Amino acid sequence: MNPTLLSILVFLWVVLLMLVAYGVWAHFFDRRGHARHRRIESIRSEVQAGVAKETGRKRALGEHELEILLHERSAAFRNLEALIQRARSRLTAGKLLLLMLALFLSVLLLGLMRGSGPLPLLAASTATGALPLLWLRRRAERRLALFSAKLPEALDYVTRALHAGHSLTSAIGMVGREFPNPIGEEFKTVFDEIGFGIPFREAITELGLRIPSSDVRFFVISLVIQHETGGNLTELLEGLSGTIRERIKLRGKVRTLSSEGRASGWVLGSMPFALAAILMLINPGYVSLLWTTEQGRTLLLIGGGLMSVGFFLLNRIVQIKV
């Protein structure tokens, strides 16, 4: 390998490690940073109105100009910010990208120092760099599942509070105090936003944006329509709660019926990797031909493409919308 290229990669790796170490220190040990973070989180809970207001808010929070520019110009960066918000992570999109880049370059540098093949090294570096993103997605999905499971119970609680003579805003605040996270946290955010003077329509609409669920969208649309046109709110919430419960039951039945297809996908997808690992233990030279020869690398590309198509088709088959 070219010594100059190796020196540049080592320098970049050391710089990234220093930046990550400083970020860890500031995240866990800097008291002023914790106080500033609490203040930032209280401001983040307010609803953004328009791109100009969003940009001004980010500058007020002291975010980097590059992050503000990426937020304005890149839809992928905004999607990444939305994912972080859904996962309720303390990371920012810029820090997440920096962490992913540091992991990618670390594995790439270690592989180059060991003399690994280019194709497996690139695959391992990409997979390692994507781990924080996968972790965030998993955390957001788990949080969404917990919210959806508790939503019918929360609607029943709001209905009982309305029957007892409480206002809708007061009932939302009671859900925020009495229910565990994540549903208590989200309802408390809506209650605080209304208390800050944000209109009810905007506050409840932001709930639907933070929680990308069809059940939550039904709830938000129902409240917005009822708030503007009037009607029997308790009857509306009772019907909505029953509908959501039936949808949850139907999703459970569909998941049970499609479990065989998902299990087949996992088994068929893991068999090549398991077989390759066993052969590596028995005869490493036999398997290494796949990435040390031109024909082997071609076979790997063809096999990876066919497996990707198979995973996509199996996923489409077992994904049944309810």
Secondary structure, DSSP 8 states (H G I E B T S, - for coil): --HHHHHHHHHHHHHHHHHHHHHHHHHHT-HHHHHHHHHHHHHHTS---SHHHHHHHHHHTT--HHHHHHHHH-HHHHHHHHHHHHHT-S--HHHHHHHHHHHHHHHHHHHHHHT--HHHHHHHHHHHHTHHHHHHHHHHHHHHHHHHHHHHHHHHHHHHHHHTT--HHHHHHHHHHHS-TTHHHHHHHHHHHHHTT--HHHHHHHHHHHS--HHHHHHHHHHHHHHHH---HHHHHHHHHHHHHHHHHHHHHHHHHTHHHHHHHHHHHHHHHHHHHHHHHH-HHHHTHHHHSHHHHHHHHHHHHHHHHHHHHHHHHH----
